Amino acid sequence: MSIYRCSGLVRKPSGLIHEIIHQLKVVDLRPVQRIEYKFDPFHQSAKHVRDLSFWLSSPKIRDTNFKCVFKTSVLSNLSPPEIHCKLDNGKELIFKAENLSLLEILEEFNKIVHPLLPPPEVTTAPLKTKSQKKK
């Protein structure tokens, strides 16, 4: 059995990775009914859409809305990648992601979806004193 020793500082990610992580923590799919990814894997800018489909299908993000349907369409006609989002209010978002990075897609998605979120429910439980808890 060997022991590994590490020296140095443990730092938080900075820059682009930190911004992407922050945007992913903020994503909430409650007002979204359906997300459809369309891309050609051989297109030069399909990587961002594939990465987005991976991150949005993670368990933490999927748990925000169990009814949200994810569909991936893999095309073979060198068409530019697109993301179609159908919202609860009947509107549809179309992201033409040919010239967009992962961070730009996430920022715009959050800008549009966050105002549609219902206000958080605040429940207040009556406070109990120590003598009430013992009874």
ABEGO torsion letter per residue (X at the ends): XBBBBBBEBBBBBBEAAAAAAAAAAABBAAABABBBBBBBAABAAAAAAAAAAAAAABAAAAAABAABBBBBBBBAAGBBBBBBBBBAAGBBBBBBAAABBAAAAAAAAAAAAAAABBBBBBBBBBBBBAAAAAX
